[in-house]
Amino acid sequence: MSRSSRSRGVPPGGAAAVSVNLLFCVPGKVGGSEDYLVRQMLGLAEVAARPNRAANDLVVVPTVYAPQGFAAAHPDLAEQVHVVEAPITGESRGRRVVYESTWLFEQTAGSALVHHGGGTIPLRGHRPTLLTIHDLQYLTYPEYMRPVKRLYIRQSMPRSARRADVIAVPTEFVRGTVIDAYDIDPDDVVVVPHGMESTLGVGATDEATLRSRYGLGNGPVIVLPAITHPHKGHRFVLDLLATRWRDPELRLVLIGGRGLADAEVERKIADLGLGARVVRPGRVPQADRDGLLQMATAMTFPSEYEGFGAPVIEAMTLGVPVICSDRTCLPEVAGDAAIVLPLDLDAWAGALDDAIARRAELVAAGRKRAALFSAAHSAEALLRAYALVLR
């Protein structure tokens, strides 16, 4: 990437008009990437409101371009950041791609930089650009994607990565995969970690209400908060319940939307005779989600592939012991504040007892770890990425 392409510098202390392309963020449909970017924008507002900013700090004025319904889905963000909704829902990828090269192109004229949050850059767009790449799962598990999406990503993501002036990624793991896969200059790929909002857990639904609402009984509860995509590990946890974690009072709560493996998960619950021990409320209100995690004996996250794995830090923030796999970025994110294990049933057999015995230790370590991943810290890293684009 040529540094000379970055022609619209901003003087120290000046304000940069930043356009943020979130047209791909159909509310509730794109998983953790939506939360990641929304929290970054909230973090930018938090950092901008600080009274003790240095005179030469970069100041950005972001405008978020998003699909219809985005502002209603994120009212806190819409109150603090200018949100412009496109006249599309974003449900049709083809239509979104057209709007990015036409409507968005017109809207972003004059921006100091354009930040594309969905891993791709339109064929027609203004520069300089920051591109967020969440992961390269399509290279490792192409079979876990629908053919049309896989074809689109295979064609557009490499091209976009090479066109971007700077690439932002959530972890060192993703940074390494992007550099290796696309032969990108390491200086142009920077880590912008996930960040949790300071209000996470405020107003969480109480345990008694949740036990009654979701029929959880009086026994221990474990939570897996993930859409039912093949790599998320639902089938692994079901096998654990059937063969290792056999307490009849134990309830597994699966919260999240229906993904590509949903029908298989349903069949497996029935085949293993786990209908009475598995609760599937699907997507739940944020207050219930936070409350379910807070009351849990542990949050389980046996994912095969993650670019970051935000539920790990969410659970730590809420004071819940975490049991996760040792795949991809998860050891990097969890550090020494979680029980990190290979995806082997025998290795996980005693993990729940371990989480119970070490609860106080794991909760304390988790809260300390989570403090490193605030929305403000994420925004500060994003500002550094913006400054790199604009220098």
VENBELUR-V103526 format. One record per run of one state. SS is the DSSP state (hx for helix, st for strand, lp for the rest). FROM is the first residue (numbers start at 1). TO is the last residue. If there is no record, write none. Layout:
# VENBELUR-V103526
((SS & FROM & TO) (SS & FROM & TO))
This chain:
# VENBELUR-V103526
((lp & 1 & 2) (hx & 3 & 5) (lp & 6 & 14) (st & 15 & 22) (lp & 23 & 31) (hx & 32 & 48) (lp & 49 & 58) (st & 59 & 66) (lp & 67 & 69) (hx & 70 & 73) (lp & 74 & 74) (hx & 75 & 80) (lp & 81 & 81) (st & 82 & 85) (lp & 86 & 92) (hx & 93 & 101) (lp & 102 & 102) (hx & 103 & 107) (lp & 108 & 112) (st & 113 & 116) (lp & 117 & 128) (st & 129 & 132) (lp & 133 & 136) (hx & 137 & 140) (lp & 141 & 141) (hx & 142 & 144) (lp & 145 & 146) (hx & 147 & 163) (lp & 164 & 165) (st & 166 & 169) (lp & 170 & 171) (hx & 172 & 182) (lp & 183 & 185) (hx & 186 & 188) (st & 189 & 191) (lp & 192 & 195) (st & 196 & 196) (lp & 197 & 206) (hx & 207 & 214) (lp & 215 & 220) (st & 221 & 225) (lp & 226 & 229) (hx & 230 & 232) (lp & 233 & 233) (hx & 234 & 243) (lp & 244 & 250) (st & 251 & 255) (lp & 256 & 261) (hx & 262 & 271) (lp & 272 & 277) (st & 278 & 282) (lp & 283 & 285) (hx & 286 & 295) (lp & 296 & 297) (st & 298 & 301) (lp & 302 & 309) (hx & 310 & 317) (lp & 318 & 321) (st & 322 & 325) (lp & 326 & 329) (hx & 330 & 334) (lp & 335 & 338) (st & 339 & 341) (lp & 342 & 344) (hx & 345 & 348) (lp & 349 & 350) (hx & 351 & 357) (lp & 358 & 358) (hx & 359 & 370) (lp & 371 & 373) (st & 374 & 374) (hx & 375 & 390) (lp & 391 & 391))
